[in-house]
Amino acid sequence: MSGEILRIPIGLDLTAVAVGAIGGAAAATVRAAADRIDVLGVTVVAFATGLGGSLLRDVLLGEQPAALRADRYLLVTLIAALTGMAFAHLLVRAEPVIALLDSVSIGLYLILGITKAEHAGLPLAGAVLVGLVACSGGGLLRDLLLGDPVSLVRVGSWYLTAALGAAAVYLIARPWTGSGFPTIAAVVVAAGLRILAMGRGWTSPLARPAIPPVLTDRNQSDSI
């Protein structure tokens, strides 16, 4: 089983970590002055965003987190954090760039999560669930650390919608073309769907009770 896991391209894993960390560092740095975030705080946000998805993925799979088994993960995350801080001033008026980095990381983490879960012996449904956790974990931790509403569960974020669309493309195309093209296609689909949703104001349906609550006499008296 370990041999199968080693066949996952290490460059793809490190790219996902770097993209997430740069986006997290840039997002935190842009808000540093207003929210009084120091340099260490920005670094923490970058590490959480870059490594959060892979850490949650490996914990779900019962494995020692890959990010803790090799120094290169922490080194890449640190370089990415410094890069995000250094160039964040260029992104103050270009928030779509941060959103683009975040959107690209969705597809990368998703495919890595699905692939690693399948190699660990999980069935397809379980592998997709692990992929969804992996691609949303970093953004979830970023929002919590920055004190933002968790975008994952908010109307309009399209995190999971984009990830599900990318997963469908990947799983349908993979049997016919191998894993290379489906991986690229999944990243493009996930990023494209989320960017289109933000640009065009697409929203997911607001959750409403199937049966409207019935006001009793006591409810009505309390509301007066």
Helices and strands as residue ranges (DSSP letters): H 2-6, H 10-30, H 32-35, H 39-60, H 66-69, H 71-86, G 88-91, H 95-119, H 124-146, G 151-153, H 159-177, H 180-200, H 217-223
